[in-house]
Amino acid sequence: MKISIIKIGGNVIDFPEKLDEFLALFAKFPGHKILIHGGGVLASRFGESMGVMPEMVDGRRITDKDTLDIVTMVYAGLINKNIVAKLQALKVNAIGMTGADGNLIRSIKRPVKGIDYGFVGDIQEINTELVDTLLSAGLQPVVNAITHDKKGQLLNTNADSIASALATSLAKDHHVNLYFCFNKAGVLIDEKNENSIIPLINEDIYAELRKEDVIHSGMIPKLDNAFEALKKGVHHVWIGKAENLLLAAKGKKSGTIIERQRYDLY
């Protein structure tokens, strides 16, 4: 089975017109597909309105109890069900899920090592049998960034990490491509210049760009997860603008392609 894992960022979700445009493209995307989403921008806005200010370290959210309540309401409720309803209107038989549903994603609370991330989950296990069953039944999972520890505790989990973990787990038995869609044309040398796109990044280029602080903040976990996915059997990883998703699916020039060192490809 050929499966596409498509992750959409909060900077697209936060704007209704952009989200509608993306979902129309997702509906046309060929084959079996899984949509992964967070919603950090909207969660931060809701938190601030309630007096809970977001705290980030290297693009990852510190999640205390109040923040966990907010992200659960926003990710698993408002955003997830809104996306599912819109996809149903587009004739896509979507099913919204957290990691707790069907024991889809089991995590553990991240150990404290210098930084206490709070109720943040590190992924331990993916229920690939459930995914296979859903896809074979013609359902398109829409998975948000909430997982569980199988002991009754929900955990906030980086959506890029979820996309990567799903991709690598499914890659053991299927041909899997991974797409990270957000509001930029790709990985940029200058984040204010859409024409400064880096068309290809391998591990050496990535290390140099991090050293020069060209790549920082939320792009770090995105690329870390991309390289981890490639090392574990994912066929192809792409990062780019949500509106270019179908171009990427057809192999046309757009966005940034992530690959391991060339000597590892053969």
C-alpha positions in Angstrom: 0.0 0.0 0.0 1.3 3.5 -0.8 0.5 5.9 2.0 1.1 9.7 2.2 1.5 11.3 5.6 0.6 15.0 5.3 1.3 17.4 8.2 -0.3 20.9 8.2 1.0 23.7 10.3 -0.8 26.1 12.6 0.0 29.1 10.5 -2.3 27.7 7.8 -4.9 26.4 10.2 -5.2 29.8 11.8 -6.6 31.4 8.6 -10.0 30.0 7.4 -9.4 30.8 3.7 -6.0 29.2 3.7 -7.3 26.1 5.5 -10.2 25.8 3.0 -7.8 26.0 0.1 -5.5 23.4 1.6 -8.3 21.0 2.4 -9.6 21.3 -1.2 -6.1 20.2 -2.3 -5.9 17.4 0.3 -9.3 16.1 -1.0 -7.7 15.8 -4.5 -4.5 14.3 -3.3 -4.3 10.7 -4.8 -4.2 7.5 -2.8 -4.3 6.6 0.8 -3.5 9.6 3.0 -3.4 10.7 6.7 -3.6 14.3 7.8 -1.7 15.4 10.9 -2.2 18.7 12.5 -1.3 20.8 15.5 -2.7 24.3 15.9 -0.1 26.1 18.0 -1.0 29.5 16.8 -4.7 29.2 17.7 -3.8 27.5 21.0 -1.5 30.3 22.0 -4.2 32.9 21.2 -6.8 31.0 23.3 -4.2 30.6 26.1 -3.4 34.3 26.1 -7.0 35.2 26.3 -7.2 33.1 29.4 -4.1 34.5 30.9 -1.9 31.4 30.1 1.1 32.7 28.2 2.9 30.3 25.8 6.4 29.3 26.7 8.6 27.8 23.9 12.0 26.2 23.9 13.6 25.4 20.4 10.1 25.4 18.9 8.6 23.1 21.5 5.9 24.1 23.9 6.2 23.9 27.6 3.0 22.2 28.8 1.8 22.7 32.3 -1.7 21.5 33.4 -3.5 24.7 32.3 -1.8 24.6 28.9 -2.6 20.9 28.4 -6.3 21.7 29.0 -6.1 24.5 26.4 -4.3 22.5 23.7 -6.6 19.5 24.2 -9.6 21.7 23.7 -8.2 23.4 20.7 -6.4 20.6 18.9 -8.7 17.6 19.7 -11.9 19.6 19.7 -12.2 22.9 17.8 -9.6 22.3 15.1 -9.9 18.6 14.6 -13.7 18.5 14.3 -13.8 21.5 12.1 -11.3 19.9 9.6 -13.3 16.6 9.6 -16.6 18.4 8.9 -15.0 20.4 6.0 -13.5 17.2 4.5 -16.8 15.5 4.7 -18.3 18.4 2.7 -15.5 17.7 0.1 -16.6 14.0 -0.1 -13.6 12.8 1.9 -14.7 10.2 4.5 -12.5 11.6 7.3 -12.3 10.4 10.9 -10.8 12.6 13.6 -8.5 11.1 16.2 -6.3 11.7 19.1 -3.6 9.3 20.0 -5.9 7.9 22.7 -8.6 6.9 20.2 -8.1 3.2 19.4 -4.8 3.4 21.3 -3.4 4.9 18.1 -0.3 6.6 19.7 1.1 5.6 23.1 3.6 8.0 24.6 5.4 8.6 27.9 5.8 11.9 29.8 9.1 13.4 28.7 11.7 12.9 31.5 13.2 16.0 32.9 16.7 16.5 31.6 17.6 20.2 32.2 14.3 21.4 30.9 10.9 20.3 32.4 8.6 20.3 29.4 5.6 19.3 31.6 2.8 17.2 30.1 4.7 16.6 26.8 4.7 13.1 25.3 7.5 11.2 23.7 6.1 8.6 21.3 6.6 5.0 22.2 4.2 3.0 20.0 2.0 3.3 17.0 -1.0 1.1 16.4 -0.3 0.4 12.7 -2.9 -2.4 12.6 -5.6 0.2 13.4 -4.2 2.5 10.7 -4.2 -0.3 8.1 -7.8 -1.1 9.0 -9.0 2.4 8.7 -7.3 3.0 5.4 -8.5 -0.3 3.9 -12.1 0.7 4.9 -11.7 3.9 2.9 -11.4 6.2 5.9 -8.9 9.1 6.0 -7.6 9.6 9.5 -7.2 13.2 10.7 -4.8 13.0 13.7 -4.2 15.8 16.1 -1.2 16.5 18.5 -2.7 14.8 21.6 -1.5 11.4 22.6 -1.8 9.3 25.8 0.3 7.2 28.2 -2.3 4.3 28.5 -2.6 5.1 32.2 -5.3 7.8 31.8 -3.0 10.8 31.1 -3.3 12.9 27.9 0.0 14.3 26.6 0.8 17.2 24.3 3.0 15.8 21.5 4.8 17.7 18.7 2.7 17.2 15.5 5.9 16.9 13.4 7.0 14.1 15.7 3.6 12.4 15.2 3.9 12.7 11.5 7.4 11.2 11.5 6.5 8.4 13.9 3.4 7.4 11.9 5.5 7.5 8.7 8.3 5.4 10.0 6.1 2.8 11.6 4.0 2.4 8.5 7.2 2.3 6.3 8.0 -1.1 7.7 5.2 -2.6 5.5 4.2 0.1 3.1 5.7 2.7 0.7 5.4 5.9 2.6 6.0 9.6 1.6 6.0 12.4 4.2 4.9 15.9 3.5 5.3 18.9 5.8 3.0 21.7 4.6 3.2 25.2 6.2 3.1 28.9 5.2 6.5 29.2 3.6 7.7 28.1 0.2 10.2 25.7 1.8 13.3 26.0 4.0 14.5 29.5 3.4 18.0 31.1 3.8 16.2 34.3 4.6 12.8 33.7 6.2 11.6 37.1 4.9 12.5 36.3 1.3 10.4 33.6 -0.3 12.8 33.4 -3.2 15.7 32.3 -1.0 14.4 28.7 -0.9 16.9 25.9 -0.3 15.8 23.2 -2.8 17.6 20.3 -1.2 19.0 19.7 2.3 21.1 16.7 3.5 22.6 16.1 6.9 25.8 18.1 6.3 24.0 21.1 4.9 21.6 20.9 7.8 24.4 20.9 10.3 26.1 23.9 8.7 22.8 25.9 8.5 22.1 25.3 12.1 25.6 26.4 13.0 25.0 29.6 11.1 21.6 30.0 12.7 19.9 30.0 9.3 17.7 27.2 10.6 16.3 27.7 14.1 13.2 27.6 16.3 10.3 25.6 14.9 12.2 24.4 11.8 14.6 22.4 14.0 12.1 19.7 15.2 10.6 19.6 11.7 14.0 18.8 10.1 15.1 16.5 12.9 12.0 14.5 12.4 12.5 14.5 8.6 16.0 13.0 8.9 14.8 10.5 11.5 12.0 9.3 9.1 14.5 8.9 6.2 16.8 6.8 8.4 13.9 4.5 9.3 12.7 3.7 5.8 10.4 6.6 4.7 10.8 6.9 0.9 10.5 10.7 0.5 10.3 13.8 2.7 9.1 17.2 1.4 8.7 20.6 3.1 6.9 23.4 1.4 3.9 25.7 1.0 0.5 24.1 1.6 -0.7 25.4 -1.8 2.0 23.5 -3.6 1.0 20.1 -2.2 -0.3 18.7 -5.5 2.8 19.9 -7.3 4.9 18.0 -4.8 2.7 14.9 -5.3 3.4 15.0 -9.0 7.2 15.5 -8.5 7.2 19.0 -9.9 9.8 21.5 -8.7 8.6 23.1 -5.5 9.5 23.3 -1.8 12.5 21.7 -0.2 13.4 18.0 -0.5 15.2 16.4 2.5 17.6 13.6 1.8 20.3 11.7 3.7 23.9 11.8 2.5 24.1 10.6 -1.1 26.2 7.6 -0.2 23.4 6.4 2.0 20.9 6.5 -0.9 22.2 3.5 -2.8 
